[in-house]
């Protein structure tokens, strides 16, 4: 991961510095890239190339070998904490491989420091699941479907002879099995376009599914539940199709004449009292390591690692050609590889620093994703204020800022913005913003459906759920933590509550892994407090951070259904597990075509103590989306998320040392 940013106003421009804000310029003769300086640094192009070379020299590669996933094998948290600048360390890569000629898959562990293949394991894809869907499979599968006589016949029966403008969208097959387990499948739904630039999502071809064996390169099944009229109305959202633009907007400028308040030292980001390491990988996208807050001259840890580990999009249509539609965007589609190249003034605003990301392509070669991560700070309104009515109405106030670290990924029809927010008072927040285009299906015009909203004549936007799951390797003032569930409860009227007005809190310790799956309860104001029993504040209580949820429905698919089995993490809002290095993803390592039950259901069987030990907290959240007409043809952002609030972590308000705002049009004193 590299940083692209302009020089500070008071520093001379270097030969390789951008000549205008936020536009990276490459030097004519770049210096050789230095190796990683820290065990948690992002993967470099040199390391990805070295891993491929090791596998090739070990005789493990052929012309048909592909690399669905290449990731850093992250060091143990204790080793990462113990590392000191200048010390040597070993870097290892975990690599998933697929032979496109045979369908055989394997996992390799490569030491790129020593140039060694440490291990090689064949995957039982029928039992363990398939490797991720690869980019190169999309055009190949579409061509296979378009050439298939059965699909062409079904299209002709719908009156569609010219299929050049058809879009056959290859989608993850879920737990579908056709004839034999382990077959690598993609399932194709079809949409049409009026021309090459048209919005295909406006014209779904109803009732038709083509199942493709990717390895054999052929359609193995056509499902046709009957023709439905293809919606004819276009869904263009570009400015030139939507009348004259508004003329009453005036410029809104966000400037920081002295530059931003944060500092980047390679991947190490410092702002106010916060510090953490910024990482990016092909599967999860943005990852933050070793999040700490400087308090009284000491860097106090809060999180060892934080990432969006999985996200499900589960649709609610009952019809046979659509009742399987449910996706795991990180585990099936490699969320990070789908990152956008961000643009100043469009995706990010203000004094921006961009970070490029390096991932491996399908052939195992390094690929740079430019401007994948955006870093900036923004005004966040009032931080605190008081007017002293006993002292001549003297007023003190401070404005709030927050640091924003974000990226945006596009997966098919949807676009997702993912934002980590760091506040001056020690609060951390995460927000996922869903936008893009709702997925569509066809119905008889005016007929509607109990499972969706008809957003245009004959065009159905099905009801669905977004189930995001964030992995938090917690380290609140140290690695030994305990999670407590806190409810607000009324006190019964009686001698202890004669006025009937009292209420209090009820605390339940999440003590055993069997109790690790928890549901939110808005009526009880339920939240989860992550404490450190070995570290106390000045009132003698364990220091803590509290996870405050924004709860919605858990997975609505029926228990035992394929969707519920594969997305079992979505059956609880919170999971607490004992930290283990191999427990990386809530739906398991290989959820593509996995039958379900992997990941969190396996890790919460019971028998592991969760008190005063190393923990991972998994939080599931997200909207149950009932589309509105106002969300067609492109959807305004729908935000969802949670906050982590210091709760007795500090001895008092940690922002009391913020200076009063100066004049100059801000806050006159």
C-alpha positions as CSV (number, residue, x, y, z in Angstrom):
1,X,0.0,0.0,0.0
2,X,1.4,3.3,-1.0
3,X,0.4,6.9,-0.2
4,X,-0.3,9.5,-2.8
5,X,-0.6,13.1,-1.5
6,X,0.6,16.6,-2.2
7,X,3.5,18.2,-0.3
8,X,2.7,20.4,2.7
9,X,2.5,24.1,1.9
10,X,5.6,24.8,4.0
11,X,7.7,22.0,2.5
12,X,9.6,22.0,-0.8
13,X,8.2,19.8,-3.5
14,X,10.3,16.7,-4.3
15,X,10.8,15.4,-7.8
16,X,8.3,12.6,-7.3
17,X,5.7,14.7,-5.5
18,X,2.3,15.5,-7.1
19,X,2.3,18.9,-8.9
20,X,-1.4,19.5,-8.0
21,X,-3.4,18.4,-5.0
22,X,-4.3,14.7,-4.9
23,X,-2.9,13.8,-8.3
24,X,-0.1,11.2,-8.0
25,X,2.9,11.7,-10.2
26,X,5.4,8.9,-10.7
27,X,9.2,9.7,-10.9
28,X,10.9,8.9,-14.2
29,X,13.2,6.3,-12.5
30,X,11.6,5.0,-9.4
31,X,13.9,3.6,-6.7
32,X,13.6,-0.1,-5.8
33,X,10.8,-0.7,-3.4
34,X,12.0,-1.3,0.2
35,X,10.8,-4.4,2.0
36,X,8.2,-4.2,4.6
37,X,9.2,-2.4,7.8
38,X,6.7,-4.0,10.1
39,X,5.2,-7.6,10.2
40,X,1.7,-6.1,9.7
41,X,2.6,-4.0,6.6
42,X,0.4,-4.5,3.6
43,X,1.5,-7.0,0.9
44,X,3.9,-5.6,-1.7
45,X,4.1,-6.3,-5.4
46,X,7.6,-7.8,-4.8
47,X,6.2,-10.3,-2.2
48,X,3.3,-11.4,-4.4
49,X,5.7,-11.9,-7.3
50,X,8.1,-13.8,-5.0
51,X,5.4,-16.1,-3.8
52,X,4.4,-17.0,-7.4
53,X,8.1,-17.7,-8.2
54,X,8.5,-20.0,-5.2
55,X,5.4,-22.0,-6.3
56,X,6.6,-22.2,-9.8
57,X,10.1,-23.4,-8.8
58,X,8.4,-26.0,-6.6
59,X,6.7,-27.4,-9.7
60,X,3.2,-26.5,-8.4
61,X,2.1,-24.3,-11.3
62,X,0.9,-25.1,-14.8
63,X,-0.6,-23.0,-17.6
64,X,-4.1,-23.6,-16.1
65,X,-3.2,-22.7,-12.4
66,X,-5.1,-19.7,-11.1
67,X,-4.8,-17.7,-7.9
68,X,-8.3,-16.9,-6.5
69,X,-6.9,-15.5,-3.3
70,X,-3.5,-14.3,-2.0
71,X,-3.3,-13.0,1.5
72,X,-0.7,-12.2,4.2
73,X,-0.4,-14.9,6.8
74,X,-0.6,-12.4,9.7
75,X,1.8,-12.8,12.6
76,X,0.6,-13.8,16.0
77,X,-0.6,-10.8,18.0
78,X,2.1,-11.2,20.6
79,X,4.8,-11.3,17.9
80,X,3.3,-8.2,16.3
81,X,3.3,-6.4,19.7
82,X,6.8,-7.4,20.5
83,X,8.3,-6.2,17.2
84,X,10.7,-3.3,17.4
85,X,11.9,-1.1,14.6
86,X,14.8,-2.5,12.7
87,X,14.2,-6.1,13.9
88,X,14.1,-8.8,11.2
89,X,11.0,-10.9,10.7
90,X,9.5,-13.5,8.4
91,X,6.7,-12.8,6.0
92,X,4.4,-15.6,4.9
93,X,1.6,-15.7,2.4
94,X,-1.5,-17.9,2.4
95,X,-2.5,-18.7,-1.2
96,X,-5.6,-20.4,-2.6
97,X,-5.1,-22.0,-6.0
98,X,-7.4,-23.5,-8.6
99,X,-6.6,-25.6,-11.6
100,X,-9.1,-24.5,-14.3
101,X,-8.5,-27.7,-16.3
102,X,-9.4,-30.2,-13.5
103,X,-11.1,-28.2,-10.8
104,X,-8.6,-29.3,-8.2
105,X,-7.9,-26.7,-5.5
106,X,-5.2,-26.3,-2.9
107,X,-3.9,-24.1,-0.2
108,X,-0.3,-23.1,0.0
109,X,1.8,-21.4,2.7
110,X,4.8,-19.6,1.3
111,X,7.7,-18.0,3.1
112,X,8.7,-15.1,0.9
113,X,11.5,-14.0,3.2
114,X,13.3,-17.3,2.8
115,X,11.8,-18.3,-0.6
116,X,10.3,-21.5,0.7
117,X,7.1,-23.5,0.2
118,X,6.2,-24.4,3.7
119,X,3.0,-26.4,3.1
120,X,0.6,-27.6,0.4
121,X,-2.8,-29.0,1.1
122,X,-5.4,-30.2,-1.4
123,X,-8.8,-28.9,-0.8
124,X,-11.8,-31.2,-0.6
125,X,-14.1,-28.8,-2.5
126,X,-17.2,-30.9,-2.0
127,X,-16.9,-30.7,1.8
128,X,-14.8,-27.5,2.4
129,X,-16.2,-25.3,-0.4
130,X,-14.8,-23.8,-3.6
131,X,-12.2,-21.0,-4.0
132,X,-13.5,-17.5,-4.6
133,X,-15.1,-16.5,-7.9
134,X,-12.4,-15.1,-10.2
135,X,-12.7,-12.1,-12.4
136,X,-11.7,-14.0,-15.5
137,X,-14.7,-16.4,-15.1
138,X,-17.3,-13.7,-15.7
139,X,-16.8,-13.1,-19.4
140,X,-16.1,-16.8,-20.0
141,X,-19.3,-18.0,-18.3
142,X,-21.4,-15.3,-20.1
143,X,-20.1,-16.5,-23.4
144,X,-20.9,-20.1,-22.5
145,X,-24.5,-19.2,-21.7
146,X,-25.0,-17.2,-24.8
147,X,-23.8,-20.0,-27.0
148,X,-26.0,-22.6,-25.2
149,X,-28.9,-23.9,-27.4
150,X,-31.2,-24.3,-24.4
151,X,-30.7,-20.7,-23.3
152,X,-31.2,-19.4,-26.8
153,X,-34.4,-21.4,-27.2
154,X,-35.7,-20.0,-23.9
155,X,-34.9,-16.5,-25.1
156,X,-36.5,-17.1,-28.5
157,X,-39.7,-18.3,-26.8
158,X,-39.8,-14.9,-25.0
159,X,-39.5,-13.2,-28.4
160,X,-35.9,-12.3,-28.0
161,X,-33.9,-13.4,-31.0
162,X,-31.1,-10.8,-30.9
163,X,-29.1,-11.6,-27.8
164,X,-26.0,-9.4,-28.5
165,X,-27.2,-6.9,-25.9
166,X,-28.2,-9.5,-23.3
167,X,-26.2,-9.5,-20.1
168,X,-25.8,-12.9,-18.5
169,X,-24.6,-12.2,-14.9
170,X,-22.7,-15.1,-13.4
171,X,-23.6,-15.4,-9.7
172,X,-22.4,-17.5,-6.9
173,X,-24.3,-20.8,-6.8
174,X,-24.8,-21.0,-3.0
175,X,-25.1,-24.6,-1.9
176,X,-26.5,-25.8,-5.3
177,X,-25.4,-29.3,-6.3
178,X,-26.1,-30.6,-9.8
179,X,-25.4,-34.4,-10.3
180,X,-22.2,-34.5,-8.2
181,X,-20.8,-32.6,-5.2
182,X,-17.8,-30.5,-5.7
183,X,-18.7,-29.3,-9.2
184,X,-17.6,-25.7,-9.7
185,X,-20.8,-23.8,-10.6
186,X,-22.0,-20.3,-11.4
187,X,-25.7,-19.6,-11.9
188,X,-26.6,-17.0,-14.5
189,X,-29.6,-14.7,-14.5
190,X,-30.2,-12.6,-17.6
191,X,-30.9,-8.9,-18.2
192,X,-31.2,-6.9,-21.5
193,X,-30.0,-3.6,-22.7
194,X,-31.4,-1.2,-25.3
195,X,-27.9,-0.3,-26.3
196,X,-24.4,-0.8,-25.1
197,X,-24.6,2.0,-22.5
198,X,-28.1,1.1,-21.2
199,X,-28.8,0.2,-17.6
200,X,-29.4,-3.5,-17.9
201,X,-30.9,-3.8,-14.4
202,X,-34.0,-2.1,-15.8
203,X,-34.8,-5.1,-18.1
204,X,-34.6,-8.4,-16.3
205,X,-35.6,-11.6,-18.2
206,X,-37.9,-13.4,-15.7
207,X,-38.0,-17.1,-14.9
208,X,-34.8,-18.1,-16.5
209,X,-31.6,-19.5,-14.9
210,X,-28.6,-21.1,-16.6
211,X,-26.3,-23.2,-14.4
212,X,-22.7,-23.5,-15.8
213,X,-20.0,-26.0,-14.9
214,X,-17.1,-23.6,-15.1
215,X,-14.5,-26.4,-15.4
216,X,-16.3,-28.3,-18.1
217,X,-17.2,-25.1,-19.8
218,X,-20.8,-25.9,-20.5
219,X,-24.4,-25.3,-19.3
220,X,-25.5,-28.2,-17.2
221,X,-29.0,-27.2,-16.4
222,X,-31.6,-24.7,-17.6
223,X,-34.4,-23.7,-15.2
224,X,-37.3,-22.0,-17.0
225,X,-40.4,-21.3,-14.9
226,X,-42.2,-19.4,-17.7
227,X,-42.0,-16.2,-19.6
228,X,-42.8,-12.8,-18.0
229,X,-42.8,-9.6,-20.0
230,X,-39.5,-7.9,-20.0
231,X,-39.9,-4.5,-18.5
232,X,-39.5,-1.9,-21.2
233,X,-39.0,1.3,-19.4
234,X,-35.4,2.5,-19.3
235,X,-33.7,3.3,-16.0
236,X,-31.1,5.8,-16.9
237,X,-29.7,7.8,-14.0
238,X,-27.0,9.9,-15.8
239,X,-27.4,13.7,-15.9
240,X,-28.0,13.9,-19.6
241,X,-31.2,11.7,-19.3
242,X,-32.7,13.6,-16.4
243,X,-33.6,17.1,-17.4
244,X,-31.7,20.3,-16.8
245,X,-29.6,20.3,-13.6
246,X,-30.5,22.5,-10.7
247,X,-29.0,26.0,-10.7
248,X,-29.4,27.0,-7.1
249,X,-26.3,25.3,-5.6
250,X,-23.5,27.5,-4.5
251,X,-19.9,26.4,-4.0
252,X,-19.0,24.7,-0.7
253,X,-15.3,24.7,-0.1
254,X,-13.5,22.6,2.5
255,X,-10.0,23.8,3.0
256,X,-7.1,23.2,5.5
257,X,-4.6,25.9,4.6
258,X,-1.9,24.4,6.9
259,X,-2.6,20.9,5.8
260,X,-4.3,18.0,7.6
261,X,-3.8,17.2,11.3
262,X,-3.0,13.6,10.7
263,X,0.4,12.1,9.8
264,X,1.3,9.0,7.7
265,X,4.5,7.2,8.3
266,X,4.2,4.4,5.7
267,X,1.0,2.5,6.8
268,X,1.2,4.0,10.4
269,X,-1.4,6.7,10.8
270,X,-1.4,9.1,13.7
271,X,-4.1,11.7,14.4
272,X,-4.8,13.6,17.6
273,X,-4.2,10.8,20.2
274,X,-5.0,7.9,17.9
275,X,-2.6,5.7,16.1
276,X,-3.0,2.5,14.0
277,X,-1.7,0.7,11.0
278,X,-3.7,0.8,7.8
279,X,-3.8,-2.5,5.7
280,X,-5.8,-3.7,2.7
281,X,-6.3,-7.2,1.4
282,X,-8.2,-8.8,-1.5
283,X,-10.8,-10.5,0.7
284,X,-11.8,-8.0,3.4
285,X,-10.6,-4.8,1.9
286,X,-9.6,-2.3,4.5
287,X,-8.1,-3.7,7.7
288,X,-6.9,-1.7,10.7
289,X,-4.2,-3.1,13.1
290,X,-3.0,-2.1,16.6
291,X,-5.5,0.7,17.3
292,X,-4.4,2.7,20.3
293,X,-5.2,6.0,22.1
294,X,-2.4,8.0,23.7
295,X,-3.4,8.9,27.2
296,X,-1.1,10.6,29.7
297,X,2.0,9.7,27.7
298,X,1.0,6.0,27.3
299,X,-0.4,4.4,24.1
300,X,-3.3,2.4,25.4
301,X,-4.5,-0.4,23.0
302,X,-8.2,-0.7,22.1
303,X,-8.3,-3.1,19.1
304,X,-5.6,-5.4,17.8
305,X,-7.4,-5.9,14.5
306,X,-10.6,-4.6,12.9
307,X,-12.1,-5.4,9.6
308,X,-15.4,-6.1,7.8
309,X,-14.9,-9.9,7.7
310,X,-18.1,-10.8,5.7
311,X,-21.3,-9.4,4.3
312,X,-24.3,-11.3,3.1
313,X,-27.0,-10.1,0.7
314,X,-30.0,-12.5,1.0
315,X,-33.1,-12.0,-1.2
316,X,-36.6,-13.0,-0.2
317,X,-38.3,-14.1,-3.4
318,X,-40.1,-17.5,-3.2
319,X,-40.2,-18.3,-6.9
320,X,-38.0,-21.2,-8.0
321,X,-35.8,-19.2,-10.4
322,X,-35.0,-16.7,-7.6
323,X,-35.3,-18.4,-4.2
324,X,-31.6,-19.3,-4.2
325,X,-30.3,-15.7,-4.6
326,X,-28.0,-14.9,-1.7
327,X,-24.4,-13.8,-1.7
328,X,-21.4,-13.6,0.6
329,X,-19.6,-10.7,-1.0
330,X,-16.2,-11.1,0.9
331,X,-16.0,-14.9,0.9
332,X,-17.4,-15.5,-2.6
333,X,-16.4,-12.4,-4.5
334,X,-13.3,-11.0,-2.8
335,X,-14.6,-7.6,-1.6
336,X,-11.2,-5.9,-1.6
337,X,-10.4,-6.8,-5.2
338,X,-13.6,-4.9,-6.2
339,X,-12.4,-1.6,-4.7
340,X,-13.0,1.6,-6.7
341,X,-10.3,4.1,-7.7
342,X,-11.5,7.1,-5.6
343,X,-11.8,10.6,-7.0
344,X,-11.4,13.9,-5.3
345,X,-14.6,15.9,-4.9
346,X,-16.7,12.9,-5.9
347,X,-16.0,10.1,-3.4
348,X,-13.9,12.1,-0.9
349,X,-13.9,15.8,-0.1
350,X,-11.3,18.0,1.6
351,X,-7.6,17.6,2.2
352,X,-7.3,14.0,1.1
353,X,-4.6,11.4,1.3
354,X,-5.0,8.4,-0.9
355,X,-3.5,5.0,-0.5
356,X,-3.0,2.5,-3.3
357,X,-3.5,-1.2,-2.6
358,X,-1.6,-4.1,-4.0
359,X,-3.4,-7.4,-4.6
360,X,-2.8,-10.5,-6.8
361,X,-4.7,-11.0,-10.0
362,X,-6.2,-14.3,-11.2
363,X,-2.8,-15.4,-12.5
364,X,-0.9,-14.6,-9.3
365,X,0.7,-11.4,-10.5
366,X,0.7,-8.2,-8.5
367,X,-2.0,-5.7,-9.4
368,X,-2.1,-2.1,-8.0
369,X,-5.5,-0.7,-7.2
370,X,-5.0,3.1,-7.4
371,X,-6.5,5.4,-4.7
372,X,-8.2,2.5,-3.0
373,X,-8.3,4.1,0.4
374,X,-9.2,7.6,1.3
375,X,-8.0,9.4,4.5
376,X,-9.3,12.8,5.6
377,X,-10.7,14.6,8.6
378,X,-14.0,16.4,8.8
379,X,-16.0,18.7,11.0
380,X,-18.5,16.8,13.1
381,X,-20.5,19.5,14.7
382,X,-20.5,20.3,18.4
383,X,-18.3,18.2,20.6
384,X,-19.3,19.8,24.0
385,X,-20.8,23.0,25.3
386,X,-22.0,24.6,28.5
387,X,-23.5,27.9,29.3
388,X,-23.0,28.7,33.1
389,X,-26.3,30.3,34.2
390,X,-24.7,31.1,37.6
391,X,-21.7,33.0,36.1
392,X,-23.2,35.6,33.8
393,X,-24.1,33.0,31.1
394,X,-20.4,32.4,30.4
395,X,-20.1,29.8,27.7
396,X,-17.5,27.3,26.7
397,X,-17.7,25.1,23.7
398,X,-15.6,22.9,21.4
399,X,-16.2,21.7,17.9
400,X,-15.7,18.1,17.1
401,X,-13.6,16.6,14.3
402,X,-13.3,13.1,13.3
403,X,-10.8,11.1,11.2
404,X,-12.3,9.1,8.3
405,X,-10.6,6.1,6.7
406,X,-12.7,4.6,3.9
407,X,-12.9,2.7,0.7
408,X,-15.7,1.9,-1.8
409,X,-16.3,-1.4,-3.5
410,X,-18.7,-2.3,-6.3
411,X,-20.1,-5.8,-6.4
412,X,-22.4,-6.3,-9.3
413,X,-25.4,-3.9,-9.0
414,X,-24.5,-2.6,-5.5
415,X,-21.9,-0.1,-4.4
416,X,-20.8,0.0,-0.8
417,X,-18.8,2.6,1.1
418,X,-17.1,1.5,4.2
419,X,-16.0,4.1,6.7
420,X,-14.1,3.9,10.0
421,X,-14.5,7.0,12.1
422,X,-12.2,8.0,14.9
423,X,-13.4,10.7,17.3
424,X,-11.4,13.0,19.6
425,X,-13.3,11.7,22.7
426,X,-12.0,8.1,22.2
427,X,-15.1,6.9,20.3
428,X,-14.7,4.6,17.3
429,X,-17.5,4.1,14.8
430,X,-18.1,2.1,11.7
431,X,-20.5,2.8,8.9
432,X,-21.5,0.9,5.8
433,X,-23.2,3.0,3.1
434,X,-25.2,1.0,0.5
435,X,-25.9,2.6,-2.8
436,X,-25.9,1.7,-6.5
437,X,-28.8,-0.1,-8.1
438,X,-31.2,-2.5,-6.5
439,X,-31.3,-6.0,-8.0
440,X,-34.4,-6.5,-10.1
441,X,-36.7,-9.2,-11.4
442,X,-39.7,-9.2,-13.7
443,X,-43.4,-9.4,-12.9
444,X,-46.6,-8.9,-14.8
445,X,-47.0,-5.1,-14.9
446,X,-49.2,-3.9,-12.1
447,X,-49.3,-7.3,-10.4
448,X,-46.7,-6.5,-7.8
449,X,-45.5,-9.2,-5.4
450,X,-45.6,-9.9,-1.7
451,X,-41.8,-10.2,-1.8
452,X,-40.8,-6.9,-3.3
453,X,-41.7,-3.4,-4.6
454,X,-42.7,-2.7,-8.1
455,X,-40.5,0.3,-8.8
456,X,-41.5,0.7,-12.5
457,X,-44.1,-1.1,-14.6
458,X,-43.3,-4.8,-14.4
459,X,-40.0,-4.2,-12.6
460,X,-39.7,-5.7,-9.2
461,X,-37.1,-4.8,-6.6
462,X,-37.1,-7.8,-4.3
463,X,-37.0,-7.4,-0.5
464,X,-33.6,-8.4,0.8
465,X,-31.2,-8.2,3.8
466,X,-27.7,-6.8,4.1
467,X,-25.9,-8.6,6.9
468,X,-22.5,-7.1,7.6
469,X,-20.2,-8.8,10.0
470,X,-17.3,-6.9,11.6
471,X,-14.5,-8.8,13.2
472,X,-13.0,-7.0,16.2
473,X,-9.9,-8.6,17.8
474,X,-10.3,-6.6,21.0
475,X,-7.5,-5.5,23.2
476,X,-9.0,-3.0,25.7
477,X,-6.0,-1.8,27.6
478,X,-4.4,-5.2,27.0
479,X,-5.2,-8.6,25.5
480,X,-7.1,-10.2,28.4
481,X,-10.7,-9.0,28.2
482,X,-14.2,-10.0,29.2
483,X,-17.5,-9.2,27.5
484,X,-20.6,-8.2,29.6
485,X,-24.1,-7.8,28.2
486,X,-25.8,-4.7,29.8
487,X,-29.5,-4.2,29.8
488,X,-31.5,-1.3,31.2
489,X,-34.3,-2.6,33.4
490,X,-37.0,-1.0,35.5
491,X,-37.0,-1.5,39.2
492,X,-40.3,-3.0,40.5
493,X,-42.4,-0.6,42.7
494,X,-41.9,-1.3,46.4
495,X,-39.8,-0.4,49.4
496,X,-36.7,0.1,47.1
497,X,-38.7,2.1,44.6
498,X,-41.5,3.9,46.4
499,X,-42.1,6.4,43.6
500,X,-42.1,3.7,40.9
501,X,-39.6,5.8,38.9
502,X,-36.3,4.0,39.4
503,X,-34.5,1.9,36.8
504,X,-31.0,0.3,36.8
505,X,-28.8,-1.9,34.7
506,X,-28.5,-5.7,34.7
507,X,-25.2,-7.1,33.7
508,X,-24.7,-10.7,32.3
509,X,-21.1,-11.9,31.8
510,X,-20.6,-13.8,28.6
511,X,-18.6,-16.5,30.3
512,X,-18.6,-19.6,28.0
513,X,-18.4,-20.1,24.3
514,X,-21.8,-21.8,24.4
515,X,-23.3,-18.4,25.4
516,X,-21.3,-16.5,22.8
517,X,-24.1,-15.8,20.4
518,X,-26.2,-12.8,21.5
519,X,-29.3,-11.0,20.3
520,X,-29.8,-7.2,20.5
521,X,-32.8,-5.9,22.4
522,X,-33.7,-2.2,21.7
523,X,-36.4,-2.2,24.4
524,X,-33.8,-3.0,27.0
525,X,-31.2,-0.6,25.5
526,X,-28.9,-3.7,25.2
527,X,-25.2,-3.0,24.6
528,X,-22.1,-5.1,25.2
529,X,-19.3,-3.9,27.4
530,X,-15.8,-5.1,26.7
531,X,-13.8,-4.9,29.9
532,X,-10.3,-5.4,31.1
533,X,-10.5,-7.0,34.6
534,X,-6.9,-6.4,35.2
535,X,-6.9,-2.6,34.5
536,X,-9.0,-0.3,36.7
537,X,-10.0,3.4,36.4
538,X,-9.7,5.9,39.3
539,X,-13.1,4.7,40.6
540,X,-11.8,1.1,41.0
541,X,-13.8,-0.3,38.1
542,X,-12.4,-2.3,35.2
543,X,-11.8,0.0,32.2
544,X,-14.0,-0.8,29.2
545,X,-15.3,0.0,25.8
546,X,-19.0,-0.5,25.0
547,X,-20.3,-1.7,21.6
548,X,-23.6,0.2,21.0
549,X,-25.5,-1.5,18.2
550,X,-28.1,-0.2,15.7
551,X,-30.0,-3.5,15.6
552,X,-32.3,-4.8,12.8
553,X,-33.7,-8.2,12.0
554,X,-31.4,-11.2,12.0
555,X,-31.4,-13.5,9.0
556,X,-35.1,-14.1,8.0
557,X,-34.7,-17.2,6.0
558,X,-36.2,-20.2,7.7
559,X,-33.9,-22.3,10.0
560,X,-32.5,-25.2,8.1
561,X,-32.9,-23.5,4.7
562,X,-29.7,-23.2,2.5
563,X,-29.5,-19.5,3.0
564,X,-29.8,-19.7,6.8
565,X,-27.2,-22.6,6.9
566,X,-24.7,-20.7,4.8
567,X,-25.2,-17.4,6.6
568,X,-25.5,-18.7,10.1
569,X,-23.5,-15.8,11.5
570,X,-26.5,-13.7,10.7
571,X,-28.7,-15.4,13.2
572,X,-27.1,-13.4,16.1
573,X,-26.2,-9.7,16.4
574,X,-23.1,-10.5,18.5
575,X,-20.8,-13.4,18.8
576,X,-17.9,-13.7,21.3
577,X,-15.2,-16.3,20.6
578,X,-11.9,-17.2,22.1
579,X,-9.2,-15.7,19.9
580,X,-7.6,-18.3,17.6
581,X,-5.3,-17.5,14.6
582,X,-7.3,-19.8,12.3
583,X,-10.7,-18.2,13.2
584,X,-10.6,-15.5,10.5
585,X,-14.0,-15.4,8.8
586,X,-17.5,-15.8,10.3
587,X,-18.8,-18.0,7.5
588,X,-15.6,-20.1,7.2
589,X,-12.6,-20.0,5.0
590,X,-14.3,-21.2,1.8
591,X,-18.0,-20.2,1.8
592,X,-18.3,-20.4,-2.0
593,X,-20.6,-23.5,-2.5
594,X,-20.1,-24.6,1.1
595,X,-23.2,-26.4,2.4
596,X,-23.2,-24.2,5.6
597,X,-22.4,-24.4,9.3
598,X,-18.8,-23.3,9.0
599,X,-17.2,-20.6,11.1
600,X,-19.1,-19.1,14.0
601,X,-21.5,-22.0,14.6
602,X,-18.5,-24.3,15.0
603,X,-16.6,-22.0,17.3
604,X,-19.5,-21.5,19.8
605,X,-20.2,-25.1,20.6
606,X,-19.3,-24.6,24.3
607,X,-16.6,-25.5,26.7
608,X,-14.2,-22.6,26.1
609,X,-14.0,-19.9,28.9
610,X,-14.4,-16.4,27.6
611,X,-13.5,-14.6,30.8
612,X,-10.3,-12.5,31.2
613,X,-8.7,-13.9,28.0
614,X,-8.0,-13.1,24.4
615,X,-11.2,-12.5,22.5
616,X,-12.7,-11.8,19.1
617,X,-16.0,-10.0,19.0
618,X,-18.1,-10.4,15.9
619,X,-20.9,-7.9,15.3
620,X,-23.6,-8.5,12.7
621,X,-25.8,-5.6,11.6
622,X,-27.4,-4.1,8.6
623,X,-30.7,-3.1,7.0
624,X,-33.6,-5.3,5.9
625,X,-34.2,-3.5,2.7
626,X,-37.8,-2.9,1.5
627,X,-37.1,-0.9,-1.7
628,X,-38.9,2.4,-2.3
629,X,-39.8,4.0,-5.6
630,X,-37.4,6.8,-4.6
631,X,-34.5,4.3,-4.8
632,X,-34.9,3.7,-8.6
633,X,-33.1,4.0,-10.9
634,X,-30.2,4.6,-8.5
635,X,-30.4,4.3,-4.8
636,X,-29.5,7.2,-2.4
637,X,-27.1,6.1,0.3
638,X,-28.5,3.9,3.1
639,X,-26.2,4.0,6.1
640,X,-25.9,1.5,8.9
641,X,-23.3,0.8,11.5
642,X,-22.3,0.8,15.2
643,X,-20.1,2.7,17.7
644,X,-17.5,1.7,20.3
645,X,-17.6,4.1,23.2
646,X,-15.0,4.4,26.0
647,X,-16.8,3.5,29.2
648,X,-14.6,4.2,32.2
649,X,-11.6,3.8,29.9
650,X,-10.6,7.4,30.8
651,X,-10.9,9.0,34.2
652,X,-12.7,12.0,32.8
653,X,-13.6,13.7,29.5
654,X,-10.4,13.3,27.4
655,X,-11.1,16.3,25.2
656,X,-10.7,19.0,27.9
657,X,-7.3,19.9,26.5
658,X,-8.7,20.9,23.2
659,X,-8.0,24.6,22.6
660,X,-10.8,27.2,22.1
661,X,-11.6,27.8,18.5
662,X,-9.8,30.9,17.1
663,X,-11.6,33.7,15.3
664,X,-11.4,34.2,11.6
665,X,-15.0,33.4,11.0
666,X,-15.1,30.3,13.2
667,X,-15.9,31.0,16.8
668,X,-15.5,34.6,18.0
669,X,-14.3,34.7,21.7
